[in-house]
Amino acid sequence: MDLATVEQLTSPAGRALLEALPPYDEAQTLALSAGLRERGIDPGLAAAALTQTRLREKARAKLGPFADGMLFTPEGLEQATRLVVAARHAQRYLAAGTTRVADLTCGLGADALAFAGVGLRVLATDVDPATAALAAHNLRAFPEAEVRCADGLALDLAAEGVDGVYADPMRRTRTGTRVLDPAAYAPPLDAVWSLRDAVPALGIKVGPGIAHAGLPDDAETQWVSVDGDVVEAALWFGPLAPRGPGRTALVLRSGVDGRVAGRELRGPRPGEEDLVADVGPVGTYLYEPDGAVIRAGLVAQVAAETGGRLLDPTIAYVTSDAGPQAASSDGTDVPAATAYRVLDVMPFGLKRLKAYLRENGVGRVTIKKRGTAVTPEQLRRDLGLKNTPESAEATLVLTRVAGRQSVLVVEPATRA
């Protein structure tokens, strides 16, 4: 989106049009577009407004009701921090005693929105004029938030009275390809984390695929998942990491009442030895660690918690004879792994598996895999299951057990 389009959308006519449009409905888009043309609405403005209704609908999953008053680009929305995670970011700065936070690469302003929402003064910058204009619109309800079109790395942080810095470098190319090398971020990761010498309270959002090798020894690196999806990793320095450096995982789960509960696992500090889990035979239960736990390299912590062991030293499945613990009385606890009861175990073989499923009347399967080249889609075709109303359903886990390709038949395990 260019600056001219942003100006159209934020003009009185643009705002009025956006307020008048109904919620996004793909089936009605063509008819609605034709109706706008008949009313003499500028075609460019009409197209941009309709795009915003679509993006707002998509953005609600990340930003909730705040999305209804915001403006987006597809790329900006893709990188925008989920509001539930941005709120956790803001709480770090608040707890660290910061008062003015510079968001050096604010994008559409999701994190800046959370900072301002907890009462922090915010200086948000972006090098792209259109993006900065969108952020200014999205932060318009917060007079304590200032948005500038500027290079955040060029700010005189001391002169600006900044005592906290946050950055979310661009991690996609112009064609949408993910950038995995931190040196190729925009701005490069090294350039951002060098600011910790000037402002110790520094936070940097990075890609969840960032390698452990080369992580700064003075940072807490935290991987975050929301309802099972790994959404980010971030580096936290100085007072933003009050319990010291190391690898952590934050597992967030939404409750039926809409509230979000969190659970944090911590690994060793830099220089300390990692926990090492034993490897052993399949037990009564199988535990599938959360993705953030796996990315943080904390699977051994799950094994220790469950009194379990690994099926294979290189695969993130834990097995135990102990079932999942009961939920706490206040319902706020969050499991670090999904638990399954093991029903059967067998060496992997198509003929054997087909016979087993046929004998047990299974017509529908959920297939999970780790450590095998078998693709679930191809296996499902090869099984040739006949799904009828009377068919049973099974969950199959394809993995290695003591180095041997195996199939575990499991069912979800309820907490006692």
Residue pairs with C-beta under 8 A, 6 or more apart in sequence:
1 48
1 73
1 130
1 134
2 130
3 129
3 130
3 133
5 44
5 48
5 130
6 71
6 130
6 133
6 134
6 137
7 133
8 14
8 42
8 44
8 45
8 48
9 15
9 18
9 45
9 48
9 49
9 52
9 71
9 137
10 71
10 133
10 137
13 45
14 45
14 48
14 49
17 36
17 41
17 45
17 46
17 49
18 49
18 52
18 53
21 32
21 49
21 50
21 53
22 28
22 32
22 53
23 53
23 57
24 53
24 54
24 56
24 57
26 54
29 50
32 50
33 46
33 47
33 50
36 46
36 49
36 50
37 43
37 46
52 71
52 72
55 72
55 73
55 74
55 77
56 67
56 68
56 70
56 72
58 77
59 67
59 70
59 72
59 77
59 80
60 67
60 68
62 77
62 80
62 81
62 82
62 83
62 110
63 70
63 80
63 82
63 83
63 110
64 83
66 83
66 113
69 138
70 108
70 137
70 138
71 108
71 134
71 137
71 138
72 80
72 108
72 134
73 108
73 130
73 131
73 134
75 172
75 176
76 107
76 108
76 131
76 134
77 108
78 172
79 107
79 168
79 170
79 171
79 172
80 107
80 108
80 110
81 89
81 110
81 111
81 114
81 168
81 205
81 232
82 110
82 226
82 231
83 110
83 113
83 114
84 226
84 252
84 260
85 224
85 226
85 231
85 232
85 252
86 110
86 111
86 113
86 114
87 114
87 117
87 118
88 224
88 250
88 262
89 111
89 114
89 115
89 166
89 203
89 234
90 111
90 114
90 115
90 117
90 118
90 120
91 118
92 203
92 236
92 240
93 101
93 115
93 118
93 120
93 164
93 166
93 201
93 203
93 240
94 118
94 119
94 120
95 242
96 164
96 201
96 238
96 239
96 240
96 242
97 239
98 120
98 163
98 164
98 201
98 239
99 120
99 121
99 163
99 164
100 120
100 121
100 122
100 123
100 160
100 161
100 162
100 163
100 164
101 115
101 120
101 121
101 122
101 123
101 162
101 163
101 164
101 165
101 166
102 122
102 123
102 124
102 125
102 152
102 155
102 157
102 160
102 162
102 164
102 165
102 166
102 199
103 109
103 111
103 112
103 115
103 122
103 123
103 124
103 125
103 152
103 166
103 167
103 168
104 125
104 152
104 153
104 155
104 165
104 166
104 167
104 187
104 192
105 125
105 126
105 152
105 167
105 168
105 169
105 170
105 187
106 112
106 124
106 125
106 126
106 131
106 132
106 135
106 147
106 168
107 126
107 131
107 135
107 168
108 131
108 134
108 135
108 138
109 124
109 134
109 135
109 138
109 139
109 145
109 147
111 166
111 168
111 205
112 122
112 124
112 135
112 139
112 145
112 147
113 138
113 139
113 142
113 145
115 122
115 145
115 166
116 122
116 139
116 142
116 144
116 145
117 142
119 144
120 144
120 164
121 144
121 145
122 139
122 142
122 144
122 145
122 146
123 146
123 148
123 155
123 160
123 162
124 135
124 139
124 145
124 146
124 147
124 148
125 132
125 147
125 148
125 149
125 150
125 151
125 152
125 155
126 132
126 135
126 147
126 149
126 150
126 152
127 149
127 150
127 151
127 152
128 149
129 149
132 147
132 148
132 149
132 150
133 149
135 147
136 147
139 145
139 147
152 167
152 187
153 187
153 191
153 192
153 195
155 162
157 165
157 195
157 198
157 199
158 198
162 199
163 199
163 201
164 199
164 201
164 202
164 203
164 240
165 195
165 199
165 201
165 202
165 203
166 202
166 203
166 204
166 205
167 187
167 192
167 203
167 204
167 205
168 204
168 205
169 185
169 186
169 187
169 188
169 189
169 192
169 204
169 205
169 206
170 179
170 185
170 186
171 178
171 179
171 185
171 206
171 207
172 178
172 179
173 179
178 207
178 209
179 185
179 207
180 207
180 209
182 188
182 189
182 190
182 206
182 207
182 210
182 214
183 189
183 190
185 206
189 204
189 206
192 202
192 204
193 202
193 204
193 216
193 219
193 235
193 237
195 202
196 202
196 218
196 237
196 238
200 237
200 238
200 239
201 237
201 238
201 239
201 240
202 235
202 236
202 237
202 238
202 240
203 234
203 235
203 236
203 237
203 240
204 234
204 235
205 232
205 233
205 234
206 232
206 233
206 234
206 235
207 232
207 233
208 223
208 230
208 231
208 232
208 233
208 292
208 295
209 295
210 221
210 233
212 247
212 297
215 221
215 235
215 247
216 235
216 237
216 245
217 245
217 270
217 271
218 237
218 245
219 235
219 236
219 237
219 241
219 245
220 235
220 236
220 237
220 240
220 241
220 243
220 244
220 245
220 246
220 247
220 248
221 233
221 234
221 235
221 236
221 246
221 247
221 248
221 296
222 233
222 234
222 236
222 247
222 248
222 249
222 250
222 296
223 230
223 232
223 233
223 247
223 248
223 249
223 250
223 291
223 292
223 293
223 295
223 296
224 230
224 231
224 232
224 233
224 234
224 249
224 250
224 252
224 292
225 231
225 249
225 250
225 251
225 252
225 290
225 291
225 292
226 252
226 254
226 260
227 252
227 253
227 254
228 290
228 291
229 291
230 291
230 292
230 295
233 295
243 266
244 269
245 269
245 270
246 266
246 267
246 268
246 269
246 270
247 266
247 267
247 268
247 296
247 297
247 298
248 264
248 265
248 266
248 267
248 296
249 264
249 265
249 290
249 292
249 293
249 295
249 296
249 298
249 336
250 262
250 263
250 264
250 292
251 262
251 263
251 264
251 265
251 290
251 292
251 293
251 334
251 335
251 336
252 260
252 261
252 262
252 334
253 260
253 261
253 262
253 263
253 334
254 260
255 261
255 331
261 331
261 332
261 333
261 334
262 334
263 333
263 334
263 335
263 336
265 293
265 296
265 298
265 301
265 302
265 336
266 298
266 301
267 274
267 275
267 296
267 297
267 298
267 301
268 274
268 275
274 297
274 300
275 300
275 301
275 303
275 304
276 300
277 299
277 300
277 303
277 304
277 308
277 309
277 310
277 318
278 303
278 309
278 310
279 309
279 310
279 311
279 312
279 313
279 402
280 309
280 310
280 319
281 319
281 401
281 402
282 311
282 319
282 342
282 345
282 401
282 408
283 308
283 309
283 319
283 320
283 321
283 342
284 320
284 321
284 322
284 323
284 341
284 342
285 306
285 308
285 319
285 320
285 321
285 322
285 323
285 324
285 339
285 340
285 341
285 342
285 413
286 317
286 318
286 319
286 339
286 340
286 341
286 342
286 397
286 408
286 410
287 302
287 306
287 308
287 317
287 318
287 319
287 320
287 337
287 338
287 339
287 340
288 316
288 317
288 337
288 338
288 340
288 368
289 298
289 299
289 302
289 316
289 318
289 336
289 337
290 335
290 336
290 337
290 338
293 299
293 301
293 302
293 336
293 337
294 316
299 310
299 316
299 318
301 336
302 308
302 318
302 336
302 337
303 309
303 310
303 318
303 320
305 336
306 318
306 320
306 322
306 324
306 337
307 320
307 321
307 322
308 318
308 319
308 320
308 322
309 318
309 319
309 320
310 317
310 318
310 319
311 317
311 318
311 319
311 399
311 400
311 401
311 402
312 371
312 399
312 400
312 401
312 402
312 403
314 371
314 400
315 370
315 371
315 399
315 400
316 370
317 370
317 397
317 399
318 337
319 342
323 339
323 341
323 413
323 415
323 416
324 335
324 339
324 413
324 414
324 415
324 416
325 415
325 416
326 415
326 416
327 333
327 415
335 415
338 412
339 412
339 413
339 415
340 395
340 397
340 410
340 411
340 412
340 413
341 410
341 411
341 412
341 413
342 408
342 409
342 410
343 409
343 410
343 411
344 356
344 408
344 409
345 401
345 406
345 407
345 408
345 409
346 352
346 353
346 356
346 406
346 407
346 409
347 404
347 405
347 406
347 407
348 372
348 374
348 398
348 405
348 406
348 407
350 379
350 382
350 383
353 383
353 396
353 407
354 383
354 384
356 409
357 365
357 383
357 385
357 394
360 392
360 394
361 390
361 391
361 392
362 385
362 391
362 392
362 393
362 394
363 385
363 386
363 387
363 388
363 391
363 392
363 393
364 385
364 387
364 391
364 392
364 393
364 394
365 380
365 383
365 385
365 393
365 394
365 395
365 396
366 393
366 394
366 395
366 396
367 376
367 379
367 380
367 395
367 396
367 398
368 376
368 395
368 396
368 397
368 398
369 376
369 397
369 398
369 399
370 398
370 399
371 399
371 400
372 398
372 399
372 400
372 405
374 398
379 398
385 391
394 409
394 411
395 409
395 410
395 411
395 412
396 407
396 408
396 409
396 410
397 407
397 408
397 409
397 410
398 405
398 406
398 407
399 405
399 406
399 408
400 406
401 408
